[in-house]
Structures are given as structure tokens and as C-alpha cells.
């Protein structure tokens, strides 16, 4: 028996500006696999750094 499964890819279309870690986390939790647009992640101040682990599902941007 051959079973065909449809492949559904989560795509974000548009531009997004993320200025806080909370915004980065919230956007990343959508698990987009492709982004058709621009993503700007604002730099941090001081010695902090942004954690972007939620973007690991991206395979094309």
C-alpha cells in the first residue's frame, strides 16, 4: 500500500522587526520553515546577546 502524505510548510510572508527578546521568542515559537521577506533583529545593549534558538526550523529564508 502506498500512502501519500501532504507536506505542509509554515511560511511567513512579509517583513518583521523584532526589538526585544520576548518578540524574538514569540515570533520564533510559530516554527516558520520559510520566510519570504526581511527579518530584522535589533541589537542588544551592553553584554547581552539575543537567543534565536526558535529559528532552527528555518530551511529557507
N, C-alpha and C positions, 0 to 999 in steps of 0.2 A: 504494500500500500504506500503510495506517495502522498505525503501531506505537505501542502504549501502553506507557509506562514507569511503573512504580510509583515513587511518591515516598516515600522513607524519611527520616523526620526523627528525629534523635537528641534524645531528651528525657530530662532529669534530673528525677526526681521525689523531692522531699524537701528538707530543709534542709541547708545545709553551712556550716561555719565554717572559713575559711582564715586562718591566723595567720602564715604565712611566705611569702616569695616562691616558694620551692620548691613549697609546697602550691598556690599560685595557678597556677603554671606547669603542674603535674601535672594539676590539675583542668581547666584550660583546654585542655590537649592532647587531651582527649576530644572536642573540637569539638561540644559540645552546641549545638543550634539553638534550644532552648526549655528553660526551667527552670520547673518547677511547684513552687514552694517559695521559700524565702528563702536568699539568699546573703549572708553577712557576711564582708567582707574587713577584717581587723583593721588599724588604722592603724599606720604605721611610727613609729619614733622618730627624732628629730633631723631632718636634712635629706634623708633618704632618701624615695623615693616608690615605690609599687607599680607594676609594669608589668603591665597587664592585656590585652596585645595578643591573647592567645589567646581572648578572649571576643568577638572581632569577628564570629564566625559567628552570634551570637545574633540572632534576629529577633523573638523574643517572650520576655518574662520577667515 
